[in-house]
Amino acid sequence: MVNIQTVKDKRKGINKSGYNNLAGYAFISPWLIGFIIFTVFPMLLALYFSFTEYDVLSTPKWIGLENYRNMFTSDDRFRTALSVTFQYVFTAIPLRLIFALFIAMLFVKNRKLVPLYRTIYYLPSIIGGSVAVAVMWRQLFGADGALNGVLSALGLLDKQISWIGNPDTSLWTLILLAVWQFGSPMLIFLAGLKQIPSSYYESASIDGANGIQQFVKITLPMLTPIILFNLVMQVISGFMAFTESYIITQGGPFDRTLFYALYLFQQGFQFYNMGYACALAWVLLLIMGVFTAIIFKTSNYWVYSESKGE
């Protein structure tokens, strides 16, 4: 015979589970609605516009794959912007992460004034992407900037040089700005370093391992999940870099600092080729997706996981 009380208990459990699910969806519904309205819908709309000729003022005209064909076959500035962005990402991001890890290693021990120094070193990451800092950077590396003044006072410079106006150095000034904004990955590295058990280092010291050996054999393997996270986040932000190029150099000189995001902005809001700009945006999304997938795929070979026993 069927136990009536058991059936009632099961029904109560089902009802309670459904109520909990409904309550959960109710709590996250504001975020879901905002995500659909402000992210999913604009992305799908941009995908549609990427197949059209659209100047914002007139009705979009369907042209199929014409925007993509022009992009890959006849747009030299697209290739230039892609090349500049690759140079920026592959140079600035490794330098930023290396410098962030170096500073985090210095701050991992509790010493006097270390909390103050952490705050000071984190400030560039808060204000580094602002217009004010970009203007300051432009003045600093201009022909009459403070850098030339210091170098001239030390006798290292004979004539005034515009570091942002020189095709050979302009991109490096933006890379230097990116490296200067190392505060965010530094704090993440610092949190990861504090999670490494001190017993590992004590055992290594007893076995005679020096500081370099401990860093290579203990610190780096234990930090690889943190490195993976920082690498993914920084690569994505690197591909979307815009303010530095727009404010400091306007993509010049001779497109040597023409970041992909700046070129996308020019096509959409200066030349009013909104359909072409949407196509550029989707290509950028695919590029970031490919690089993120490659990083995650290769992480199986270099990210340490205790659960795997490796």
C-alpha positions in Angstrom: 0.0 0.0 0.0 1.1 3.5 -0.7 2.0 5.5 2.3 -0.1 8.6 2.1 2.1 10.6 4.5 5.2 9.8 2.2 3.3 11.1 -0.8 2.3 14.3 1.0 5.9 14.8 2.1 7.2 14.4 -1.4 4.6 16.9 -2.7 5.7 19.3 0.0 9.3 18.8 -1.1 8.4 19.4 -4.7 6.4 22.5 -3.9 9.2 23.8 -1.6 11.8 23.2 -4.3 9.7 25.0 -6.9 9.1 27.9 -4.5 12.8 28.2 -3.9 13.5 28.2 -7.6 10.9 30.8 -8.2 12.3 33.0 -5.5 15.8 32.6 -6.9 14.6 33.7 -10.4 12.7 36.6 -8.8 15.9 37.9 -7.1 18.1 37.6 -10.2 15.4 38.9 -12.6 16.5 42.5 -12.5 20.0 41.4 -13.6 18.5 39.1 -16.2 16.2 41.8 -17.6 19.1 44.3 -17.7 21.4 41.7 -19.4 18.9 40.9 -22.1 17.9 44.5 -22.8 21.4 46.1 -22.5 23.7 43.3 -23.7 21.9 40.5 -25.6 19.6 42.7 -27.7 22.3 45.3 -28.7 24.6 42.4 -29.7 21.9 40.8 -31.9 21.0 44.2 -33.3 24.7 44.9 -34.1 24.9 41.5 -35.8 22.0 42.5 -38.0 23.6 45.9 -38.8 26.9 44.3 -39.7 25.1 42.9 -42.8 23.8 46.3 -43.8 24.9 49.7 -45.1 23.8 52.0 -42.3 24.7 55.6 -41.7 22.5 56.1 -38.5 20.3 58.7 -40.2 18.8 56.5 -43.0 17.1 53.1 -43.1 19.6 50.2 -43.0 20.2 48.7 -46.5 20.9 44.9 -46.6 24.2 44.2 -48.3 25.0 40.7 -47.0 28.6 40.0 -46.5 29.9 43.1 -48.3 31.2 44.7 -45.1 33.2 41.6 -44.2 34.5 41.3 -47.7 35.7 44.9 -47.8 37.2 44.5 -44.4 39.5 41.6 -45.3 40.2 42.5 -48.9 40.4 46.2 -49.4 40.7 47.9 -46.0 44.4 48.6 -45.2 43.6 50.5 -42.0 41.8 47.5 -40.7 44.9 45.4 -41.0 47.0 48.3 -39.5 44.7 48.6 -36.5 44.8 44.8 -36.0 48.6 44.8 -36.2 48.9 47.7 -33.8 46.5 46.1 -31.3 48.3 42.7 -31.5 51.6 44.5 -30.8 50.1 46.3 -27.9 48.4 43.2 -26.3 51.4 40.9 -26.8 53.8 43.4 -25.3 51.9 45.4 -22.7 50.0 42.5 -21.1 53.0 40.2 -20.3 55.0 43.2 -19.0 52.1 44.3 -16.8 51.6 40.8 -15.3 55.3 40.4 -14.7 55.6 43.7 -13.0 52.4 43.1 -11.0 53.7 39.8 -9.7 57.1 41.4 -8.8 55.4 44.1 -6.7 53.0 41.5 -5.1 56.0 39.4 -4.1 57.4 42.5 -2.3 54.2 43.2 -0.5 53.3 39.7 0.5 55.1 40.0 3.9 53.4 42.1 6.6 55.7 45.0 7.2 55.2 48.6 8.3 53.4 50.8 5.8 52.8 47.9 3.4 49.0 48.5 3.4 49.6 52.2 2.5 52.0 51.2 -0.3 49.4 48.7 -1.6 46.9 51.5 -1.8 49.3 53.9 -3.5 50.3 51.3 -6.1 46.7 50.4 -6.8 45.6 54.0 -7.5 46.9 54.0 -11.2 44.5 51.1 -11.9 41.6 53.2 -10.6 42.4 56.4 -12.5 44.7 55.0 -15.2 41.9 54.8 -17.8 40.5 58.2 -17.2 40.7 61.2 -19.6 42.6 63.3 -17.0 45.4 60.7 -16.8 45.6 60.4 -20.6 45.9 64.2 -20.9 48.6 64.1 -18.2 50.4 61.4 -20.1 50.3 63.4 -23.3 51.8 66.4 -21.6 54.5 64.2 -19.9 55.7 62.7 -23.1 55.2 65.7 -25.4 58.0 67.8 -26.8 57.8 70.2 -23.9 57.0 67.5 -21.4 58.6 66.7 -18.0 60.4 63.7 -19.4 62.4 65.8 -21.8 63.1 68.3 -19.1 64.6 65.6 -16.8 66.6 64.0 -19.6 68.0 67.4 -20.7 68.9 68.2 -17.1 70.8 65.0 -16.8 72.6 65.6 -20.1 71.1 62.6 -21.8 69.1 64.5 -24.4 70.4 67.1 -26.8 67.1 68.2 -28.4 63.5 68.1 -27.6 61.7 65.0 -28.8 57.9 64.4 -28.9 57.8 60.8 -27.7 54.1 60.5 -28.6 54.7 62.2 -32.0 57.6 59.9 -33.0 56.5 56.8 -35.0 59.2 54.8 -33.4 58.3 55.6 -29.8 54.6 56.5 -29.8 53.3 53.0 -29.2 55.8 52.4 -26.5 54.4 55.4 -24.5 51.0 53.8 -24.5 52.5 50.4 -23.5 54.3 52.1 -20.6 50.9 53.6 -19.5 49.4 50.1 -19.6 52.2 48.7 -17.5 51.8 51.5 -15.0 48.2 50.3 -14.5 49.3 47.1 -12.8 47.4 47.6 -9.5 44.4 45.3 -10.2 46.4 42.2 -11.2 48.9 43.0 -8.4 46.1 42.7 -5.7 44.9 39.5 -7.3 48.4 38.0 -7.3 48.8 39.2 -3.7 45.6 37.3 -2.7 46.9 34.2 -4.4 50.3 34.5 -2.7 48.7 34.6 0.7 46.8 31.4 0.0 50.0 29.4 -0.4 50.7 27.5 2.8 53.9 28.6 4.5 54.7 25.0 5.4 55.7 24.4 1.7 58.4 27.1 2.0 59.5 25.8 5.4 59.9 22.3 4.0 61.8 23.6 1.0 64.1 25.6 3.2 64.9 22.5 5.2 65.7 20.6 2.0 68.1 23.4 1.1 66.1 25.1 -1.7 67.1 28.8 -2.2 64.7 31.6 -3.0 64.8 31.2 -6.8 64.2 27.4 -6.5 61.2 28.0 -4.1 59.8 30.6 -6.5 60.1 28.2 -9.5 59.0 25.0 -7.8 56.4 26.3 -5.3 55.2 29.9 -6.0 54.7 29.7 -9.7 52.9 26.3 -9.8 50.6 27.4 -7.0 49.9 30.7 -8.7 49.1 29.3 -12.1 45.2 29.4 -11.6 45.6 33.1 -10.6 47.9 33.7 -13.6 45.2 32.1 -15.8 42.5 34.4 -14.5 44.7 37.5 -14.7 45.9 36.6 -18.2 42.3 36.1 -19.6 41.0 39.4 -18.0 44.0 41.4 -19.1 44.0 40.1 -22.7 40.3 41.0 -23.1 40.9 44.5 -21.7 43.9 44.9 -23.9 42.0 44.2 -27.1 39.4 46.7 -26.0 41.9 49.5 -25.2 40.6 52.8 -26.4 41.0 55.9 -24.2 44.8 55.9 -24.3 44.9 56.1 -28.1 41.9 58.4 -28.5 43.1 61.0 -26.0 46.8 60.9 -26.3 47.6 60.3 -29.9 44.3 60.1 -31.9 45.8 57.0 -33.5 48.8 58.9 -34.9 51.4 59.4 -36.0 50.8 57.6 -39.3 48.4 55.2 -37.6 51.2 53.8 -35.4 48.8 53.9 -32.4 45.6 53.1 -34.2 44.0 50.7 -31.8 41.2 48.5 -33.1 38.6 50.0 -30.8 39.6 53.5 -31.9 39.3 52.5 -35.6 35.9 51.0 -34.8 34.8 54.2 -33.1 36.0 56.3 -36.1 34.0 54.2 -38.5 30.9 54.3 -36.4 30.8 57.8 -35.0 33.1 59.9 -37.2 32.5 58.5 -40.7 28.9 57.2 -39.8 29.6 53.8 -41.3 27.7 52.1 -38.5 27.1 48.9 -40.4 30.8 48.6 -41.1 31.5 49.4 -37.4 29.2 46.7 -36.3 31.0 44.2 -38.5 34.3 45.4 -36.9 32.8 44.9 -33.5 31.8 41.3 -34.2 35.2 40.5 -35.7 36.8 41.8 -32.5 34.4 39.7 -30.4 35.4 36.6 -32.4 39.2 37.4 -32.0 38.8 37.8 -28.3 36.8 34.6 -28.2 39.5 32.7 -30.1 42.3 33.9 -27.9 40.3 33.2 -24.7 39.6 29.7 -26.0 43.3 29.1 -26.8 44.3 30.2 -23.3 41.8 27.9 -21.7 42.7 25.0 -24.0 46.4 25.3 -23.3 45.8 25.8 -19.6 45.5 22.0 -19.2 49.3 21.8 -19.8 50.5 24.6 -17.5 47.9 25.3 -14.8 48.6 23.3 -11.6 45.6 21.6 -10.0 45.8 19.8 -6.7 42.8 17.7 -7.5 44.7 16.2 -10.4 47.6 15.3 -8.2 50.0 17.0 -10.7 
